[in-house]
Amino acid sequence: MKNNRITEAIEMLGLQKLATVCGVTYQAVKKWEKRGRLPRTEWTGETSYATQIEKATDGRISRKQLISTPSAE
């Protein structure tokens, strides 16, 4: 199984800090983690969570890594 980049971001930043950085609830972040990907809005350009995560992790997790995660749906 591929590494879950969202789990890695949680481990680096902490769940609440990651949620705060993205402007969402910690429950939303847990949902992303469970699915192993960011929400559909990331691919439609409605949100920029991947960019925010990249900045918060100082590039250790890149936007490209988060966006390239295959969709399970």
Phi, psi and omega per residue, in radians:
M1 nan 2.434 3.122
K2 -1.160 2.656 3.041
N3 -1.131 2.427 3.092
N4 -1.530 1.915 -3.080
R5 -1.151 -0.497 3.118
I6 -1.214 -0.690 3.061
T7 -1.067 -0.735 3.115
E8 -1.062 -0.733 3.122
A9 -1.124 -0.691 3.099
I10 -1.097 -0.749 3.132
E11 -1.123 -0.627 -3.138
M12 -1.282 -0.789 -2.967
L13 -1.798 -0.491 -2.969
G14 1.699 2.562 -3.061
L15 -1.063 -0.867 -3.081
Q16 -1.154 -0.687 3.136
K17 -1.149 -0.723 3.116
L18 -1.078 -0.755 3.102
A19 -1.067 -0.759 -3.141
T20 -1.110 -0.771 3.119
V21 -1.006 -0.688 -3.101
C22 -1.534 -0.161 3.133
G23 1.273 0.550 3.139
V24 -2.252 3.069 3.085
T25 -1.411 2.795 3.084
Y26 -1.143 -0.472 3.101
Q27 -1.130 -0.640 3.097
A28 -1.115 -0.745 3.132
V29 -1.121 -0.707 3.110
K30 -1.092 -0.614 3.095
K31 -1.143 -0.755 3.094
W32 -1.048 -0.765 -3.115
E33 -1.086 -0.788 -3.132
K34 -1.062 -0.718 3.139
R35 -1.362 -0.352 -3.139
G36 1.354 0.351 -3.132
R37 -2.820 2.868 3.063
L38 -1.370 2.914 -3.118
P39 -1.230 2.857 -3.138
R40 -0.908 -0.587 -3.098
T41 -1.047 -0.354 3.112
E42 -1.215 -0.641 -3.123
W43 -1.442 -0.403 3.135
T44 -1.572 -0.055 3.097
G45 1.452 0.154 -3.139
E46 -1.356 -0.418 3.141
T47 -2.308 2.940 3.126
S48 -2.376 0.741 -3.128
Y49 -1.044 -0.696 -3.114
A50 -1.055 -0.734 3.112
T51 -1.142 -0.734 3.129
Q52 -1.117 -0.695 3.120
I53 -1.176 -0.721 3.112
E54 -1.027 -0.798 3.127
K55 -1.121 -0.767 -3.093
A56 -1.164 -0.498 3.132
T57 -1.697 0.214 -3.130
D58 0.940 0.653 3.079
G59 1.410 0.003 3.125
R60 -1.166 -0.506 2.968
I61 -2.094 2.027 -3.043
S62 -1.571 2.776 3.065
R63 -1.008 -0.742 -3.124
K64 -1.036 -0.755 3.112
Q65 -1.074 -0.712 -3.125
L66 -1.240 -0.662 -3.109
I67 -1.341 -0.523 -3.090
S68 -1.386 -0.058 3.100
T69 -1.122 2.169 -3.083
P70 -1.178 2.554 3.123
S71 -1.369 2.420 3.127
A72 -1.560 -0.206 -3.094
E73 -1.695 nan nan
